[in-house]
Amino acid sequence: MVLKGKILRLPDRVSGDIILPAAYARLPVENMLEQVLAGLNPELPKKVAMSQIIVAGDGFGCGTGRESSATVLKEAGIRAIIAKSFGRLFFRNAINRGILLIEAAALVDCDALRDGDELTIDLDSREIRFGNSQYDFPAPPQIIREIIMAGGLINYGKLLLSGETTGGSV
Amino acid sequence: MSETFAEKILARKTGQARVVPGQIIEVSPDLSYSHDYSVLVIKAFNDMGGRRVWDPSKIAICLDHGIPANTAKEANDHKVVRRFAEEQRIKRFYEAGVGIVHQVMVEKGLVLPGTIVVGSDSHTTSCGVMGAFATGIGESDTAFLWATGRLWLRVPASVKVTLTGALRPGVYAKDVVLELLRQVKGDGLIYKSIEFSGELIENLPVSQRFVFCNMTCELGGKCGVIACDRTTREYLENRTEVSYEPTYADADAHYDQEIVIDASTVSPMIALPGDVDRGVPIEKAAGTKIDQAFLGSCTNARADDLEVAAAVLRGRKVHPKVRLLVVPASAQEGLEAMRKGYMEIFQEAGAIILPSGCAVCHGGHQGVLADGDKCISSSNRNFTGRMGNPKAEIYLASPAAVAAAAVAGEIADPREFLS
């Protein structure tokens, strides 16, 4: 699987609460999209919509376990997030929503990387390519890979319940 | 041998001789619970093609986030959840007002030592207070579990936190956890299983132990556990008839990190707005005017928390420029507080008493802040926007400090109000 997309840089400690406040967690998708990261900066809902990959710092998605913080990013078109670390529950939720998560501190520290730059993530060769630079990342566990490839846990569950997979990869 | 708590319980529950940190395993939990967000779990369950839940006796649902409903949408969501519980024969369904789910699961005796507990909420780590391996999972995760009985977990590395000494007057478990957060930073123990022990823990009642396991998720932990001891057994005595087999770490287990804090050196703390790790001794923030004081949440709103706050408020009035919200963690805790006269003190002092639930803690319900408001809270998170407004500020502190600020109209050292 190869993902190519424009990046959006975000700071350290972007909490799940600021990605999407609780008041919007159960609203229709279009209302959620208007609010994504707006508490951090009112321009961000537009910027997120133009990006496919987020590059953030430490603890991205920290705090709340509300899955809507991951759902809204997926619905906004985000396909991968590269960070130094992720809030533990956001990590599960984003994978379950089919977003590829990669911990790559060296890439996050690369100052040359700006909003709108294009990155390529190759899940098979486990490489992130940016201009002439290249960053390796460790292979995600098989179960995570399968959930991402299925497009998220709901699809994965569908395949399992309909007998199309046994999910025997653990 | 040489196993941590997490390694031992996860090996036992998966029938393996040994598991190692980083390993992906599949478990079938002993208890899976959810709250109002069950409505999203149910949607995912239906989208997956789920028909019957894997085991209704292992599922519990408690409405706590948006209670009583504010809007028709919220009321309809609750209705969907009620109907699902009935159709799926989930007997452990707790109506709006019973309490905050984490507190309710523990006080109803559903969380037992040596079991695996998952909840669709980050503060599920609270249940580690009973010696369980307890962690938060997502809504899709919960739906998948309910539909298949399966859940993947990564075996966590472990950290040992030893809390020695005794608390000085005016200092509580909350102050110690804010000090721990200051030291290790928010998410400083990310993905870890945190084992709390030491003289302080041994001498604390379940209610105060709860605070450490609850705020384990602010530390970044996957789970936070306090080994089953006499206090745990006594607490469970009249709450369950089910037998249980506690799990204990081996004395020679390997920990990634060991942290020791002498509780007798901790003074009243307050976390400044923006992040949970911005703790300072409270006198450094003294004099900051506040608009709202929130005495509630799964962290600090049990009867003994209310007792401390009542001691501060007895014979005093809430400052005319402050709204004090009092929200017992559960109806049972509220009832105890009522019988002991604390609720009368709150009402007389001019507090607003709300039904047991999450209230404003998550920002979606009763008590949302205005632009520029400052709120002192006994809850667990002070991230920007957490209480429903990114233009407001939240300070975290103990119930004593919340009550003291409510009286003074500004942040104050609670020790000055406790004689």
Interface residues (C-beta under 8 A of the other chain):
Chain A: R13 S15 D17 I18 P21 A22 A23 A25 R26 G39 L40 D58 G59 C62 G63 T64 G65 R66 E67 S68 A70 S85 G87 R88 L89 R92 N93 N96 R97 P141 Q142 I143 G152 L153 I154 Y156 G157 K158 L160 L161 S162 G167 V170
Chain B: I24 I25 E26 Y37 V39 L40 A44 D47 M48 G49 G50 H65 K73 D77 S120 D121 S122 H123 T124 G136 I137 G138 E139 S140 D141 A143 F144 A147 T148 R150 W152 R154 G186 D187 I190 Y191 C217 E218 G220 G221 K222 D275 H362 G363 G364 V368 R381 F383 T384 G385 R386 G388 P390
